[in-house]
Amino acid sequence: MDVMKTVIQRVLEASVAIDGEVHGSIGHGYMILAGINDSDDEATVTKMAGKISRLRVFSDEAGKMNRSVLDVGGSVLSISQFTLYADCHKGNRPSFAKAGNPDHAEKLYHFFNDSLRQCGITVEEGIFGADMKVSLINDGPVTIILDSEEI
């Protein structure tokens, strides 16, 4: 069974530009690449958003990763990313056959962003399917790969 996939980067700042114009930007928080599969549903996406909102990867006073994005008042820049499903087993050109059908994936991508907002997080987002230029300053660096099988 395939799963929803996310790459979560703790950032000092992040932005996404489309056609040379900044479409969304945040200060400290997470830049999330989100991949949706056809087997994903609203329950999976809601669970993923809840897990991400509670991840404790921001430093406390002692320097330990012990605070969530909510605890530090951080935001999220969410970017749809079908290439997380790249299958490179055969040849040198990746197959993206395991990525979700665009209509299904777009609906759940927006539901994911709304679910993060319902957790109390400010969310900026790219445009589904657009050619986007993402800029970020990774803090740490801290990068977490999380899929729905792990939650």
PyMOL commands that set and color helices and strands:
alter all, ss='L'
color gray80, all
select helices_A, chain A and resi 42-54+82-85+102-118+148-150
alter helices_A, ss='H'
color red, helices_A
select strands_A, chain A and resi 5-18+21-26+29-35+58-59+65-67+75-80+122-125+132-147
alter strands_A, ss='S'
color yellow, strands_A
deselect
rebuild
show_as cartoon
